[in-house]
Amino acid sequence: MIQISVNNNIQKIEANITLASFLEKLLPNQNGIAIALNEQVVPQSNWQVQKLVENDQILIITATQGG
């Protein structure tokens, strides 16, 4: 198990998991989200290959409609 931060909340997850696998478990509907990993935006095309490691900081940004 490793420890990461998701939107400033500490979570323990299995080691050697990709960002895509983690997000599938956390957010089944991933429409309209952007991900920053350690303050760097991760393109969705890289989610499948980006491995999470101890103390990673993930920020999940959700698009919302405004007026």
N, C-alpha and C positions, 0 to 999 in steps of 0.2 A: 504494500500500500504506500501511496505517496500523498502528500498534503499540497493542495493548491488553493488559490483564492479565486472565487467567482463573485464578481460584483461586491467585493470586500467581505464576502462570507467564506470562511474556511471550510473546505470539504476534503474528505479522504476518499481517494479513488484508487482503483487497481493500477499497478505500474504497467508501463509499456502499452499505453492506450493512445490512440490518435485523437486529435481534436474532434474529428467527425464522429467517431464512436461515442465519445463523451457527450457530445451535443445531441446525438440521437436518443440517448437515455434521458438527458435532462429536458430537452425540448423536442418532442416529436414533430411539431409544426415549426419549421425553421424559416418560413417565409418572412421577409422583411427584417432580417436581423443582420448585424455586422458584428464581427469579433475582433477585439484587440487582445493580443497576447504580449504581455510585458511591454505595454504601451506602443505596440506596433500593430497596425491593421494587418490581418491575415486574409488574403483573398480566398474566396470560397473554393477556388480551384486547388488550393493548398491544404484544405482541411483534412483530406484523406491521408496526406503524408506527414502532417505536422504532429510529432509525438509530444505528449505532455510530460514534463519532468517536475521533480520536487520543487516546490515554492513558485511555480508559474503563477502569474496573475492574469486572469481572464476577465475582460470587460465585455459584457453582452449588451449591445445597443439595439433597441427595437424601434423601428420606424413607426410613427403614428401620424394620423391625419390631423391637420389643424385648419383653422379658419380665421 
